[in-house]
Amino acid sequence: MPQKYINGLLMKSYNCIQLSLVGCAFLLMMSCSQKKKLADPLEAGWKGEAVCTVEKEDEAIRVLRCTFPPGVGHEKHFHPKHFGYTVKGSKFRITDASGTKEVDVPTGSDFYNEKIEWHEVLNIGSDTAVFLIMESK
């Protein structure tokens, strides 16, 4: 085979590899940039409906009231550092990175977390549950 023909084939192969690499890089960038941001407790809802409302917000604190009738949950979301108080309890199915568990959350109970990377909850009890969530800013 003439050297000119071989050089042409090599150049076409090189261009094809370059184009493939550029295409892969573009797809990778697009998939990373389109990664969905995880919702905070106020943004997250249940089947398109809000479950939390803002009771108070200023430069120091945000207080949310979150209400979960039976069969209603809170879609996957994260929490910054917060303190919570259970105004009305119920039984919940909670899923997070460690798995799924069912817990009875009694009225009057409280909780504190430095943060929660993510979780989702479902009220599997027979009572409407209400929580106050206080987040420092």
C-alpha distance (Angstrom), angle and dihedral (degrees) to the residues before:
residue distance angle dihedral
M1 . . .
P2 3.77 . .
Q3 3.80 116.3 .
K4 3.83 91.1 -124.6
Y5 3.85 90.6 58.7
I6 3.82 92.2 48.6
N7 3.83 91.5 48.0
G8 3.82 89.2 51.2
L9 3.82 92.0 51.9
L10 3.79 91.4 47.3
M11 3.81 90.9 49.9
K12 3.83 91.8 49.8
S13 3.82 90.7 49.1
Y14 3.80 90.9 48.2
N15 3.83 91.7 50.0
C16 3.81 90.7 47.6
I17 3.82 91.3 51.9
Q18 3.81 91.2 47.8
L19 3.79 91.4 50.5
S20 3.80 91.1 48.6
L21 3.82 91.9 50.8
V22 3.80 92.0 48.5
G23 3.81 89.8 49.5
C24 3.81 92.5 49.5
A25 3.81 91.4 48.1
F26 3.80 90.5 50.5
L27 3.81 92.6 50.2
L28 3.80 91.1 47.7
M29 3.81 91.6 50.4
M30 3.79 91.7 48.5
S31 3.79 93.5 49.4
C32 3.81 91.3 49.6
S33 3.79 94.8 46.0
Q34 3.80 92.1 48.3
K35 3.79 93.8 51.9
K36 3.78 105.5 130.9
K37 3.79 116.2 -115.3
L38 3.78 112.1 -123.9
A39 3.81 112.1 -113.4
D40 3.78 124.1 -117.1
P41 3.84 118.6 -129.6
L42 3.82 94.1 -88.3
E43 3.83 94.0 47.9
A44 3.79 94.2 45.8
G45 3.75 116.3 80.5
W46 3.78 139.2 157.4
K47 3.81 120.8 -87.0
G48 3.79 91.9 -24.1
E49 3.81 95.7 -46.4
A50 3.81 125.5 109.9
V51 3.81 117.0 -115.3
C52 3.81 97.7 -180.0
T53 3.80 132.2 58.1
V54 3.80 130.0 -170.5
E55 3.81 111.1 -107.6
K56 3.81 94.7 176.9
E57 3.78 136.2 -5.1
D58 3.78 131.8 175.7
E59 3.79 137.4 140.7
A60 3.82 92.0 -69.3
I61 3.82 107.9 37.2
R62 3.79 146.2 15.3
V63 3.81 119.5 -154.6
L64 3.81 118.7 -163.8
R65 3.80 128.5 -168.5
C66 3.81 109.2 -151.9
T67 3.81 119.6 -169.3
F68 3.80 125.0 -166.7
P69 3.81 119.8 -176.5
P70 3.83 115.4 -163.0
G71 3.80 110.0 -67.4
V72 3.80 93.3 20.1
G73 3.78 123.0 110.8
H74 3.76 143.8 170.9
E75 3.79 115.9 -101.8
K76 3.80 120.8 -128.8
H77 3.81 110.8 -55.3
F78 3.79 143.1 141.9
H79 3.80 132.2 -119.5
P80 3.78 128.4 -146.1
K81 3.82 117.0 -147.5
H82 3.81 106.8 -47.2
F83 3.78 149.0 158.6
G84 3.79 119.6 -139.1
Y85 3.78 134.4 -163.2
T86 3.81 124.4 -164.2
V87 3.82 108.8 -134.7
K88 3.83 91.0 176.7
G89 3.79 122.6 7.3
S90 3.80 135.8 -148.5
K91 3.80 140.3 157.8
F92 3.82 118.1 -72.3
R93 3.77 139.8 -168.6
I94 3.81 106.7 -143.4
T95 3.80 124.0 -168.8
D96 3.80 122.6 -169.9
A97 3.80 139.0 142.8
S98 3.82 91.0 -65.4
G99 3.83 94.6 54.5
T100 3.80 138.5 -98.7
K101 3.79 126.6 -44.9
E102 3.78 137.4 168.7
V103 3.79 117.2 -132.7
D104 3.78 136.7 179.0
V105 3.80 108.2 -133.3
P106 3.81 107.6 -161.0
T107 3.79 124.6 -146.5
G108 3.80 110.3 -97.6
S109 3.81 95.6 26.3
D110 3.78 120.7 131.0
F111 3.79 135.8 -160.9
Y112 3.79 140.5 -170.1
N113 3.80 129.4 -157.7
E114 3.79 130.5 -180.0
K115 3.81 85.0 -146.3
I116 3.78 141.3 -39.5
E117 3.80 114.8 -135.1
W118 3.81 90.5 -155.0
H119 3.76 142.4 -35.7
E120 3.77 141.1 159.3
V121 3.78 126.9 -149.6
L122 3.79 139.1 -163.5
N123 3.80 127.0 -164.8
I124 3.81 103.0 -128.4
G125 3.79 93.5 168.2
S126 3.79 130.2 93.5
D127 3.82 97.5 -114.4
T128 3.80 131.7 75.3
A129 3.81 107.4 -110.9
V130 3.82 123.9 -147.0
F131 3.81 126.4 -168.4
L132 3.79 134.7 -177.1
I133 3.81 111.2 -147.0
M134 3.82 117.1 -165.7
E135 3.81 117.8 -164.1
S136 3.79 122.9 -174.5
K137 3.78 116.4 -142.4
